[in-house]
């Protein structure tokens, strides 16, 4: 596949980053073009900690480099998207709201995530694998290609041994860099090192860069390495001595009192502290692009400090855009330290992968946005449908075309899609009214367009299933639609002549307008005709009072059909109820 100099889409944010990454890749491998050598593999990276449910905010850590990597692939380059599973991080707390987990899991705090039991009933061997599995499944549905790297496997197999020894040898240089950012000097007496991931959590929750762990600094000096205890497996350890020549390291555990001396050149039960671990990996993997959250991008935080430490390992800091938080409707910010935050799997139960990809593609990384789990999802789908129509007829703006393209396909091809993508709000209304009766759902959806009826409900899937899941899981019971069994005789008797006439006009037009478009024209037209205008009269031709009359008419129909003032769009509701039942409930 020939290499293309610039994007075939447009200069949206993804294309601009792709340009920068390609330029940086070629700078790091000068002469590859002129010598005829193969173009270097472009490496982009993400890091995820399976310490609990991996939420929609974490997904931005993956989607940002995925979209850039996919654009680079479209141009003909080889790209490797690494996802480092930080499963060798410590288990820091028992998260709230996780099924199958109780207070007894607190005894594992301080152990590697891969040494903590999975929740009760899980088919997975440990805590990390349990939460990793759901994310892997969601990424597959989203069309994200990646190479996963388990940091447990990397550290325990000795892959990073030379890097660890190098860091210990140059601990003075690392300490000097970190000292520039420390706001509190360590006391002269020996003190326990703060667990790395506890510090990372504090930084992520806004307590400031000074809270991030950078290694122990007591009477024995600074050490950028943290052993896990050989007795209790916890990281509540302090390095008390280290010899560069023999690599003998002595540590003691403040949790169980265990102490031992090991040779670091053959010891694989520990890891570099976070501010050293991250830049080490940049150098080891040759990462060119990796975003970071706002908590890692402030002065003195891990990304900024890592930019200096990476040189000790002979590497360079990647291009690293800061990405903003992702929220959900009704929440300003998501944090995995709080239970119940929605995950990608939760979102994909109620929306198609294309819509979720679009939400991440259309906003620059530094722009925050929300994923809707409430009524707003219907508006988002309306906006998406309008975009699809504009793309189809060639009237969409270039940046919108690019975002749409990145949503519906990857360099590997189109994502699976719904054959007949009917409006989401219509599907939701039908699912609501029919309460799981598929034969009734098919009847109603076929009536939407009698000239081109659905042959099977499968034609509306998976969008129909997503809308049904939204109705069943995110719409309160008191907002669900329940059609009356019998007419509201009291209300019908109380109607004045105008009210009775409006019902007669509607009933007279039902048979000749029994389609979505026909019923829309009919229900909006009845108040116009009653006021002496044509049913086809446009809003400009009508007095303002007509809108008031329409609202009153709609409220009457809702009361007679579902005993409420509002409900699903009336044309959809009428189709769902069916002609015979509508006539019965309206007193015909």
N, C-alpha and C positions, 0 to 999 in steps of 0.2 A: 504494500500500500504506500503510495507516495506521501512524503511529508509536506503538509500545507503550511505556508508561512504564517497565515493568520486565520482566525475563526471563519467558518463558513456560515455562522449564525449572525452575530452582530457584536458590537462592543459593549455587551452587558458586563456585569461585575465578574461573572464566571470567565468570560473571554479575556478580560483584562488580567486576571490572575494567571490564566493559562499562558498568556504572552510572557508574563514575568517569570513564571516557573520554567518555561522552555528556554528563555534567555539565560536564566541562572544555571540551568542544567548544562547548557553549552559552554558557559563560562567556566564551570568546574571541570569540563572535559574538553579543553581546547585542542583543536587540530583534528577532532573526530570527523568533521565534514571533509576537510581538505585531504586527509590521509585515506579516505575511503572506508574508514572503520565504521562499524555499526554504531548508530546513535545510542547513547547511554540510556539505560532504563531509568525513567523518571520515578523517583520515590516520593510519595506523599504519605502522611501518617495521621493516625488518630489513636487516642488512648482512652480506654474505658475500664472502670473499676467495677467488677460484679459484686459489690458489697451489699447490694440490695436490688430492688427493681430498677432497671435502667430506663430513665424517663425521657420524655420528649425534649427536655433541655439537653440531655446527653446526646440525643440524636443529631443535634447540630454539629457536635464534634466530629460526627461521621459524614453527614450530608455535605458539609462545606468542602472537605477534600474530595469526596466522591464526585461531586459535580465538576470540580476542576479537573480531576483525573479523567473523567469521562470525556470532557471537551478535548483534552490532550490526546486521548485515544482516537477521537474522531478525526484528528489531524494526522493520524498515522504513526504516532509514537508508541513505544512500549511503556506501560506505566504499571507500577506496583503500588497498590494502596494497602499499607500495613495497618492493621488494628492490633495494638498492643493491649492484651487483656491483663490488667494489673491485678492478677489473681494471687500474687505473692505479697500484696499489701496486707497489713494487719486487719483483723476483725476488730472494729473499734467500738461498736455498740450494737445492741439488739434493736433492729428497726421496728417501728410500730406498725401494726396492721398487716403483718405477713402471716398468711394462713399456715398452720402447722408449726409455729414457732412460739415458745413460751419463755418465761424468765430463766429457765435452766440454761439457755444458750449463752447467758452472761459468763458462764465459766470458761467460755472459749475466747473471750476478749483478749486480744494481744497475739493470737495465733495467726498464721497465714490463712487467707480466705479458703485456700484449698485444703486446709486441715480442719475446717469447721464442718460439722455434719449438715447435710441439706435439710430443709424443712421436712417434717414428718409427712410421709406419703409420697415424697418426690422420687422419681426413678433415677435421679442423678447421684453420682458418688459423693459429692460435697457441695458446700454452699456456693462456691464460685461457678461450678458447672451448672447448677440449677438456674441461676439468674442469667448466665451467659446464653443458655439454650433458647430462651424466649427472644432475646435480641437477635441471635443468629437467624431464627425463623423469620422475624420481621424484616431483617435486611434482605433476605432472599426474596420476600414478597415485594420489596421496594426496588429490586433489581440492582442492589449494591454488590459489586464484586470486590473481594478483599482477600488478603492473606492474613490469617489470624496467628498471633504469636502469644503463647502463654509465658508470662514472665516467671511463673513457677518452674516451668520446664527449662527456660533459659538459665535461671540462676542455679537450680539444683543439679543440672547436668554439667555445670562448669563452663558454659559458653562464654560467660563474661569474666572468667578468672583473670585473664591478663588485664582487662580493664579495671578490675577491682584492685589488683596489685599496683597498677599504675596510679590509681587514685590515692591509695595509701602512701605510696612513695612521694607523691606530690601534694600531700595533705596540707603542708604549709602554704603552698601557692593557693590552694582552694580556700583555706581559712582566711588568707589575706584578702581574697575577693569578697568573701562573705562578710568579713569584718567591716567593709565599707557600708554595709546596709543594716548591720545590727543596731538596734536602738537601745538594747539592754546588754551590757557586758556580763559575761558569766562570772560568778564569784570564784575566788581562788580555790575554794575547797571542791572536792569531787562532787558532781551532781549527776542525777539520773538524766539520761538523754530523753527528750520528749519524743514519744512515738511519732514516726513520720506521718502517718495518715491522719492522726488526730490533728496534727498541725495543718495538714493540707485542708482538712475539713474546716478548721477555723478560718483559714484564708479564703476558702470558697464561700463562706458565709459572711464575709465582710469584716473580719476582725483585723485585717491589715497584714501587710507583707511580713512584718516582724514576727508574726505568729507561725509562719511556715518553718518547718524543721530543716536544719542544715547540718546536723551532726552534733556529736557530743564534744564539749570543751570543758574538761575538768583539770585536776592536777596532773593527770597523765598526758594532757595535751588534746589536740583536736583529732577526731577520727571520723571520716565520712562513711563509715561502714557500720552496719547494725546486725549483729548475729541474732538468730532465733535460738532460744535456750535449748540445750540438748536434753533437758529433763522435762520441762513443762511446755516446750514449744513456743513460749511467748517471747515477745520482743522487748520485754522489760529488763533489758540487759545494759551493762556499761562496760565498754572496753577499758581495761586497766593498764594494759601494756601492749606494745607491738615492736617487733624487731624487723627492720627492713631486710637484713641479710638472710636470716633464717625464715622469715615470714611467720614466726611464732607470735600468736595473738592470745592474750588472756582476757577473759571477760567474766563477769559475775552477774547473776540474775537477782534482781531485787524482789521478784515475785516468789520464788521458791528457795532462794539461797544457794542454788547450784553454781559452781564455778568450774571452769576448765581451761586448759591451754591447748590450742590447736595450731596446725600449720595452715596458713591461709592459702598456700599454693596447692592444697589438696582438700580444702574445706568448702563445702557448697551449701551451708545452711545459714544464709544471711543475705543481705542486699545493701546496695548503696543507698544512702539517704536521698530523699526525693530531689533536692536541688542539684544533686550530683548525678543521680540516676538518669534523669531526663536528658541532659546534654550528652551524657555518655552514649545514650541510645541514638541521638542525632548523628553522632560521629560514627558509631558502629554500623548503622543502617544506611548512612548517606542520605538522610532525609532532606528534601529540598523545600517541602511545603507542609506545614502543620499549624492549624489554627489553635488558639487558646481562648478560654473564657476571660471575662473582664477581671476575675479574681487573680488570674495568673499574669496579667498584663500591666499591673500597676508598678510604679518604681519600687525596686527592691524585691519584687515577686519572682517566682520561679522562672518565668520565661525571660525576664530581663537579666537576672543573674546568670541564668544558663547560657545566655549569649556570650558571657565572658568565660565561663567555666569550660564550654565546649572546645575552646582552643587548647586546653590542657590535654585533651584527647585527640588532638590533631584534626578536629572537624570544624564546621562552620554552622552558625545558627541558620535554621531554615527561614524562609519567608513565612511570617506568622501573623495573619490578620487576627485581630481581636473579634470575637463574636459576642453578641448581646444575648440576654436571657430570652427564653421562650416561655410564654405563659399559656394558660388556658382561660377561657371565658370565665370571669369572676375571680381570677387569681393573678396577682402581679408578677409572681416569680415562683419557680418550682425549685425545690431542694430535696434531694434524696434522703436527707436526714429526717424528713417529715413523712409520715405514712400516708398512703393513699394517693400519691401523685400519679397521673396517667402515664402510661408507657406507650411506645410505638404500637405494641400489640393491641392496646386498648383503642387507639385511634383507628387502626386498620379493621377493627370490628365494625366501625360505623362509617368509614369512608374508604374509597378506592385508593390504591397506591398512588395513582396519578395526582389526585388532589393533595395528598400529603406531600409528595415530592414538590408540587407547585408552590406550596406554602413556603418551603425552604429555598426554592430556586428564585422566587420573584423578589425576595428581600435581600439587600446587601448584608453581609455577616454582622456589621455593626448596627443593624436596625433590629429592634425587638419586634416581635409579633406574637399573636395568640393563636392557639389551635382551639377550635370551637367544639364544645361538647353539649352546648345548649341550642336554643333555637337559631343561633347565629350560623350554624352549619348549613341551614337551608339557604341563607343569603350567600354564603360562600359558594355553594353549588350553583346558585343562580348566576353568580359572577363568572364562575368557571364555564358554564354553558354559553354565556354570552361571548366569552373569549374564544371558545371552540368555534362558534359561528363566525366570528370575525376572522379567525385564522383560515377557516374554510373559504370565505369569500374574498380574502386578500385585503381586508381593511384594518387588520390589527397593526399596532405600532411595532417596529422592529424588536425592541426590548421585550415586548409581550410575546412576540412570536418565539423568541429565544427561550423565555421561561416556559412556554407551552411545550416546545420541542424537548426541553430537558425533563419535563414532567412525564411525557408520554412515551419516551424512548431513551435508550442508552446506546452506546456505540455497538452493543451486541444485538440491538433490534428493538422492536416495539414491545411494550409491556402488554400483557393480556388485558383486554378491555371488554366492557359490556356491549354486546352486539346492538341493542336498541337502548341507547342512554336516555331514557325518559327523565323528566324533571324530578329531582330528588324529593322536593316537597310534595309532589304528586304521589310518588311511591310511598313516602312516609304516611301520607293521609290514607292511602289505600290499605297499607299494612295496619294502620291504627284501626280503621273501621272494620276490616275483615277479621282481625284478631286471630291470624294464623290459618285461616281457611283459604288454601291456595286456589281452589276452584273458583271461589268468589273473586279473589284478587285477579285471576286471569280474565274473568268475565268483565270486570270493571276496566282493566287496562286495555282490553280489546275494544271496548266502546270509546276509548279516547279518540281513536282514529278509525272509524268503521271501514274506510276505504283501504286501510292497511293494518288489519288487526294482528295482534300477537298470535303466533301459532302455538307458542309454549311460554311459560313463565321463565324458562331458561334464557330466553332472548333478552330479558330485563335483568338478568343476573350477571355479575354479583351486586350491581348497584341496588337492586331490590332488597337483597339480603342485608346489605349494610343499613339501608333505611329502616328495615324492620327491626334490626338490632338496636338502632338508635331509639326508636319508639319504645321498645320493650325495656331498655336499660337506662334511658336518660330523660324520659318524659314522665313527670309525676302522675300518679294515678288520677288525681283530681283534674288533670288536664287531658286525659284520654277521652276519646269520642265514643259515646254510647248512644246509638240511635234508639229512639222511642219505639216501644212495641205498639202503643195505641195512641190515637189522636189526643191532643190537649183540647178537650171539648170546651172547657171553661174559657180558654184563650180564644178559640174560634168563635164562641158565642159573643165575646166581648168586642169583636172587631166592628169598626164602623164601615160605612159603604166603601170608602176608599181602600181600606184594608182588604175587604172581601173582593173588590175588583182587581187588586194587584194579584191575588191568588188565582182568580179566574184567568187573567192574562197569562200568567205563568203556566197554568195547567193546559190551557188551549195550545200553547206553543211547544210543550214537551216533546210530543211525538215527532214533529218536524225538525227539531233541533237537538236530537239525542246524540250528541258528540261533545267533546270538550270545547271546541270552538263554538259550536252551535249554542250550547248552554251558557257559555260566557256572554255571547251576544244577547241571549234571551234575558238573563237575570239583570244585566246592566240596562237593558232596553226597556223593561217594564216601567220603571219610574219615569223614563223619558216620555213614553207613550201616554201615560196617565197625565202628564203635564202638558200634553198637546204637541209634543215634538215627535220627529221621526226616531225610530229605534236606532237608526244609523247616524244620528246627529253627533257631531264631534264636540268635545268639551268646550271649544271656543264658541260654538253656536248656542251654548246652554247657559242659563243663569246659575249662579252659585248655589241656589237652593236645591238644584237637582242632586248635588252630592249629598246633601242632608237627607233628601228623600231616599236616595239609594242606601245610605247607611241604615235608615229606619227599616227599609224593606228587607235588607239582609238580616238585621237583628230579629225581625219577625220570623223569617224562614229558619234561622238557627234555633229559636225557641220552639218552634213547631216540630223540628226534626230531631234536635239533640238536647233540648231543654237548657240551652245556654245562649249567651248573647254573641258568642264567637265560636269559631271552629275551623275545620279545614276549608280550603277554598270551596265556595258553594258549587261551582260546576262539578268539581271532583266529588263532593259530598252527594250531589244528586245522582251522579252516575253510580256511586257506590250503593246508595239506598235502593236504586232501581225504580223504573217508572210506576209499577203497580203500587209499591209501598209508599212512594212519594204522594201519589194520588190519595191513598188511604189516609196518610198522616196530615195532608192538607185539606181534608174534609170533602174530597170529590165524591 
